[in-house]
Amino acid sequence: MEQLTTIEQYNSIAERYRRLGCFSNDYLQARAEGLIARGLLSAEWTNNNAYLLESKDGFYRLYYYLNDLEADDKPQFPGDVVTEILYRGPARYPKAEVVFLERMGFNPNLVRDQYAAVYRDLAPAGDNKEVTVRPALDMSEVQWACQLFNVTFDRYSGDFIPEESYGGLLATDSILVAMDNIGNRVGALHQTVERNVAWISHVAVVPAARGHHVGAALVDAFVERNHTSDKSRYMLWVQQQNTAAVAMYKKKGFTNLGKSTLSLIRTTN
């Protein structure tokens, strides 16, 4: 892998390999320049395929341009690598890409589905007298919530939250914390707002409190907090394997948009 040092190098790779019929998961365009400035983006390429590697905390994330799925490519990855493929519905499952990546040593990991809702279509908030939800009060609560997210979700494809982002999360009230009747923190939600759409980025409940509708209380609070009209919009990604969460979102009124992502992992172990 060759470390990229200028945005022109990245643009040159994208222009050369983005051909008609190309398979690509390069979602880096908006972040490439910043990653390069921090020395976090490397690349390797052949005549027909190109591989871009983003350095993460303890592993790497792979983006690619594939024009020859019959090639016997063996990129020199320096450690554990995860890649993710976006596709629309079971009929468009990316079988050809998966087979190519499996030959390279990757194994399918998790599938996430995108759900959305408009406020007028959502069920009213439940009446959970056992749980109170409020924004995180200080940095210690943000840290607690982010640590809960980071241990709950898959390390490679669970959107790990780095410590350097904690200050911004506190300043923007992006973390909601659920408290039980005796003042224990029992769950948390991380939200973002993009183009007037409120997104759930993470929801996690401490193991001892699961089954007590803490997640539902957090989602209800998130919905009401971002309600400005009956047309207020909400979105999220949820793992197919998390059947309890899927059922909760459907009961609330979220609908599957038919868009999914599949993560694949190659480990050095």
Secondary structure by P-SEA (a helix, b strand, c coil): ccccccaaaaaaaaaacccccccccccccccaaaaaaaccccccccccbbbbbbbcccbbbbbbcccccccccccccccbbbbbbbbccccccaaaaaaaaaaabbbbcbbbbbbbbcccccccccccccbbbbccccaaaaaaaaaaaaaaccccccccccccaaaaaaaaccbbbbbccccccccbbbbbbcccbbbbcbbbbcccccccaaaaaaaaaaaaaacccccccccccccccaaaaaaaaaaacccccccbbbbbbbbcc
